[in-house]
Amino acid sequence: MSEYARVAIFEVDDAALDAIITQINATDAPPDGVPGTRITVLADRAGGKVAISVRFASEEDMSKGSAVLDSMDPPENASMRRVSVDKFEVVIDKQPS
């Protein structure tokens, strides 16, 4: 059974990135209404970008979660702007043996 990933790219400053990290690390659960199974945050501090990937067990869950994530406001006092949002089917997720 396939998994799905919603990947949002943001332009951020260091304060915004730190706020995102703090907000995500403050809880072990996704936000209410987001049936995500995993979150990955990739940062390019020098380039001022962050990619936030949220995994979902189904396309339906991704659709529900996307609606909630699209309505969320950025952390307070954070200078950030969403650049893009893309949705993918996860076709390989493999760790080297």
SEKOL-239830 format. One record per residue (C-alpha): residue number from 1; x, y, z. Coordinates in nm, 3 decimals, decimal comma. Each point is the difference from the previous one (the first is absolute). Layout:
SITE_NUM_X_Y_Z
...
This chain:
SITE_1_0,000_0,000_0,000
SITE_2_0,137_0,339_-0,099
SITE_3_0,068_0,294_0,224
SITE_4_-0,032_0,361_-0,105
SITE_5_0,199_0,315_0,079
SITE_6_-0,093_0,366_-0,003
SITE_7_0,311_0,217_-0,041
SITE_8_-0,020_0,374_0,068
SITE_9_0,293_0,231_-0,077
SITE_10_0,037_0,326_0,192
SITE_11_0,234_0,298_-0,015
SITE_12_0,108_0,063_0,360
SITE_13_0,243_0,194_0,213
SITE_14_0,190_-0,162_0,289
SITE_15_-0,259_0,112_0,256
SITE_16_-0,282_-0,156_-0,201
SITE_17_0,189_-0,326_-0,040
SITE_18_0,072_-0,013_0,373
SITE_19_-0,370_0,069_0,071
SITE_20_-0,106_-0,282_-0,232
SITE_21_0,243_-0,242_0,167
SITE_22_-0,120_0,102_0,347
SITE_23_-0,367_-0,029_-0,097
SITE_24_0,040_-0,345_-0,157
SITE_25_0,219_-0,132_0,284
SITE_26_-0,248_0,123_0,263
SITE_27_-0,229_-0,297_-0,064
SITE_28_0,019_-0,364_-0,102
SITE_29_-0,329_0,020_-0,189
SITE_30_-0,093_0,178_-0,321
SITE_31_-0,236_0,299_0,015
SITE_32_-0,369_-0,079_0,051
SITE_33_-0,157_-0,116_-0,324
SITE_34_0,330_-0,101_-0,160
SITE_35_0,012_-0,381_-0,019
SITE_36_0,371_0,001_-0,082
SITE_37_0,229_-0,293_0,077
SITE_38_0,339_0,173_-0,026
SITE_39_0,148_0,347_-0,042
SITE_40_0,336_0,089_-0,148
SITE_41_0,143_0,352_0,000
SITE_42_0,287_0,082_-0,235
SITE_43_0,175_0,335_0,040
SITE_44_0,225_0,204_-0,223
SITE_45_0,100_0,268_0,251
SITE_46_0,241_0,174_-0,237
SITE_47_-0,263_0,013_-0,274
SITE_48_-0,284_0,094_0,236
SITE_49_-0,220_-0,295_-0,092
SITE_50_-0,172_-0,283_0,182
SITE_51_-0,186_-0,302_-0,136
SITE_52_-0,258_-0,163_0,225
SITE_53_-0,113_-0,346_-0,106
SITE_54_-0,297_-0,162_0,173
SITE_55_-0,074_-0,366_-0,071
SITE_56_-0,348_-0,149_-0,015
SITE_57_-0,130_-0,357_-0,019
SITE_58_-0,247_0,077_-0,280
SITE_59_-0,094_0,262_-0,258
SITE_60_-0,316_0,069_0,201
SITE_61_0,205_0,069_0,315
SITE_62_0,230_0,227_-0,203
SITE_63_-0,299_0,194_-0,131
SITE_64_-0,139_0,045_0,354
SITE_65_0,338_0,098_0,140
SITE_66_0,071_0,241_-0,285
SITE_67_-0,320_0,192_0,069
SITE_68_0,108_0,052_0,362
SITE_69_0,363_0,080_-0,085
SITE_70_-0,106_0,250_-0,269
SITE_71_-0,206_0,189_0,259
SITE_72_0,279_0,024_0,259
SITE_73_0,174_0,329_0,079
SITE_74_0,379_0,023_0,029
SITE_75_0,154_0,019_0,348
SITE_76_-0,027_0,343_0,163
SITE_77_0,283_0,243_-0,077
SITE_78_0,120_-0,224_-0,283
SITE_79_0,101_0,136_-0,336
SITE_80_-0,103_-0,273_-0,241
SITE_81_-0,184_-0,043_-0,328
SITE_82_-0,131_-0,321_-0,155
SITE_83_0,148_-0,041_-0,348
SITE_84_-0,159_-0,327_-0,108
SITE_85_-0,193_-0,308_0,106
SITE_86_0,026_-0,329_-0,185
SITE_87_-0,151_-0,342_0,063
SITE_88_0,173_-0,327_-0,075
SITE_89_-0,048_-0,374_0,019
SITE_90_0,289_-0,154_0,194
SITE_91_0,130_-0,272_-0,230
SITE_92_0,325_-0,087_0,182
SITE_93_0,101_0,058_0,362
SITE_94_0,304_-0,215_0,063
SITE_95_0,283_0,004_0,250
SITE_96_0,333_-0,148_-0,100
SITE_97_0,072_-0,336_0,158
